[in-house]
């Protein structure tokens, strides 16, 4: 019987599941798989990219562990592709190579002031609160008012972790240095901004409901942000997930939450144009208001708004490693 030697670079869910599928596939030859990762432990973003208060998602690790625990996949950690091993090295020892390195870096947001002190990428913050070994233990949590740019689940995760009462995280696997950092944060308001409307958000219904019902935090939406056009209505009518999210937001609009000392604000139709600075540090963020174009997209209005904030987190997407 012939034997295929396979190298998989990246030990996150994609790399592990790909290895599992190959080993379970019907074939008339033997396969040996070696799994490489730059980190000392496997599981990728499930281990280092999920908020501590999401144990259901972190539970995926159990299934991944069972794959590796069978003993038919070898794992090599602390191996940096490009320096410790190269493609030429792998070609010499393996018949095929699968790259499953994922998207681990923050996408850029090219607006003036984005590099000011107090402006951060969401991926870096997520890596900090998940105790990624390549990130320091300290994180500058000294802002009372914070802007989070983005309308996806990562934006909600970042906003929720920033505004949630730290003691409510003690029942999770939150690292102690993260708990201490959040406990000393003076935050009172987190503003989440998206450039389109309620019918175009990329949240999942579960994430949205969770963010709007954090104990001790008042969720706030604004009447002027509830606009719908034909494209929006088509999305609402044709997609149950969109319909649920719009209904959830409309219910909050109609029944405002009780006032609390901490507040989570959701803003729509806000396209960032500048991070404003003072003495090299973030002092505000400036947006251009947008409006629907009839098809569910948006166009600029020429009207601008400025919000005083002392920190900005961009959650506008990830891109893959080189």
N, C-alpha and C positions, 0 to 999 in steps of 0.2 A: 504494500500500500504506500502511495506517495504521501509526502508530508508538506504542508504549507506553513511557513513561518510568517506570522503577521505581527507588525508593530502598530500600536495605537498610541498616538501622542495626545494626551489629555484624558484625565481620569474623572471627569465629571459625568453626569447622567448620560450624555450622548456617547461618550467613549465606552462606558461600561455596558450600556444597553446594546450598542453595536457589537461589542465583543460577545455578549450573551446570545444575540440573534445568530451570529455566525456559528457559534459552537452548537446551537440547537438545530441548525439547518441540516436537511438531508444532504449527504454527500458521500462520495466513495473514496475519500482521502482524509488523512489525519490533519488536524490544525492545532498549532501551538500559538498562543497569544501572549505577548508581553505588553504591559500597559505602563506608559511613562507619564510622569507629572512633575512640574516644577515645584510643587508643594510637598511637604513631608507626608501628608495624608490625602486620600482620595476624596471624591464626591463633589468637588468643584463648587458651583454656585449654590447647590443645595446646602452645603456646609458653610460657605462664606458669603452667601448673597441673600439669605432669607432672614427677615427680622426675628428676633428672639421670641416675640409673642405670636409666632405662626408655627406652633408645633405640628400642626396637621401637615404642612408642606415639608417641614424638616423630617417628618416621619418617612419620607421617601428613602431616606438613608438606610432604613432597615431593609428595604427591597434590594438596594444596591449592595449592601453588605452581604446579603445572602448569595448574590452572584459571585462576589469575590471570595466568599468563604468556601465555595465548592472546591477550590484548589486547582482548577484547570486554567486559571488566568494568573500570571505572575505580575505583581505590581512593583514598580521601581519609582520611589519618590525622591525628591530633591534633585531631579534631573532637569536641567535647563536646556531646552531645544535651541540650537543655534550656537551654544558654547560647549556644553558637556557632550552633546551629540548633534550631528548634522544629518541632513538628508543623505549625503554620500555614505556616512557611517551606516545608516539604517539600510541602505540599498545593498551594502556588502553582506549583511547578515539576515535580511528578511526578504521574502518574496513580494510582500506588499506592505504599504504603509497607509494608515487612516489618520487624518488630522481631525481632532475634535477639541480644538483649543478654545472655542466659544468666543463670546463677545464680552470683554472684561474692562474696556476703557470707556470713559465718558466721551460722548460725541461733543464736538466743539459748538460753542454758541458765539458767533463772531459779531459781537456788539461792543461799542466803546465801554471801557471800565470793567470788562469781564475778568480781568486779571488783578483787580484791586484786592487788598487784604480784606478778607471776609467773604470772598467769592469762592465757592467750592463746587466740585463735581459730585453728583449723587453717589457714583460708584465708590469714590474714596471714603465718603461718610459711611456707606454700607459696609465696606471692608473694615472700617474702624469699629463699628458696633458689633460686628461679627468676629472680632479679634483675629483678623487675618494676620498671619505671622510676618508679612512684609510691611505692616503698617505700625506706626508708633502707638504707644498706649495713650498718649495725650491727644485731645481734640479741643480746639478753641470754641468753647460754648459760653460766649459772653454777650450774646445779643438778646435784647428783649423782643424785638420785632424782626421777623425772618420772612424772606420771600423764597418760595419753591416754584421754579419754572417747569411746567410740564403737566400733562393731563393723562398720565399713565399710572400703572400700579406702583412703579418705583417712586414716583412723586408722592403718592399717598403714603407709602411706607416711610419715606424720609420725613414727611410732615407729621405723621402719627408718632414716630419715635421722638421727634423734637418736642412735641407738645404734650405727650402722654405723661401722667404723673409717674415719676420713677419708681415709687413704691409698688405700683401696680404691675411692675415688670419683675418683681422679686420671685414670683412663682414660675418664671421661665428660666432658661439657661443663660441669662444675661451675664456676661463677664463682670467681675466686680469693678474693674476700672471704668467700664462703660456706665455702670450704675452710679458710681461716684461722680463721674463727669456730668451726667444728666441731672443728678440730684442738685448739683451746684449751679445749674443753668438758671439765669434770671428770666427765661423766656415767658412772655405773656401772650403773644400773638404770632401765629404762623399763617401766612397768606399763600395759597396755591393758585397759580395763574395759568390759564390756557388761552390760546389765541382763537379757538373756535368755541362753539356753544355746547349746551347740555346734551344735545343729541349727537354730538361728535366726539365726546370724551372716550378715552381708551381704557378707562377703569374697568374692572370686573364688578358685577353687582355686589358680590360678597365683600370685596375690598372697600367699595364705597360705603356700604351699610356699616361696616366696622369703623371706618374713619369718622362717620357722622354720629356714632354712639360711643365715643370714648368717655369713660367715667370722669367727671370733673372738668370736662372740656365742652364749651359751647360751640356748636357748629353753626356757621352763618353763611347764607347766600344772599344775593342782591337782586331785586326786582328787575333792574335794567339789563340783567344778564340772561333773561329768559326770552329768547327770540327763536322763532321757528320759520323756516321757509318750506318750499315744496320738497326739496331734497331732504330736509330734516324730517318732515312728516312721512316721507317714503321710508326713511330709516326706522322710524318709530313703528310704522305699520308692518314693516317687513322683517324686523329683527326683535325677537323677544328680549334679548339682553339689553338692547338700546331702550326698549319700552320700559323695562323694569328700572333702569337707571334714571330715566327722565321722570318716571313716577316718583321715585325715591327723592329726587331733588325738588320736585314740585310739592311734595308733602312737607318738606322742610320749609319751603317758601311760604306755604299756607299756614304752617303751625311752627313758628319760630321756637328754637330751643331756649330753655331757661338760662338766664345769665350765669356765667361762671367767671372765675378769676383767670382762666386760660381759655383762649379762643382760637378756633380753626376757621379761617375764611376761605371760601371757594369763589374765585373770580373767573369769569369767562370773557371772551371777546377782548382779550388783552395780549397784544403782541409786543414783546420786550424790545426796546430800542436803545437803552443805555442803562448801565449801572453807574449811578452817580457817586462820586467820592469826595471825601474831605480829609486832608492830610494823609492821603494815600489809603484811606480806609473806606469801606462801603458806608454810605450815609442815606441812600435812597435808591429806588429803582423806577425807571420811567417807561411807560407803555404807550403805544398808540392803540386807541380803540379800533376794533374791527367790526364789520357787520356782514351778515349773510349775503351771498351773491345769487341766491335762488336755487343753487344746486347742492347746497350743503357745505360749500366752501365759503371762504371769507375774503373780504377786500378791505383795504384801509379806509379810514374815515377822515384822517387829517386832524383828529382830536386826540389830545394827549393827557395822560394822568401821571402823577408822581406819588409814590408811597414812601414814607420814611421807614427804612429798615437798616439794620446793622449787619446783616448777613444775607447772602444769596446762594441758593443751591440750585444748580441746573440739573434737571432730570429729563433731558431731551433725547435720550437714546444712548445705546452702547455701540461700540464697533469692535471688530475682532482684532486679535493680536496679529503681529506681522509674522 
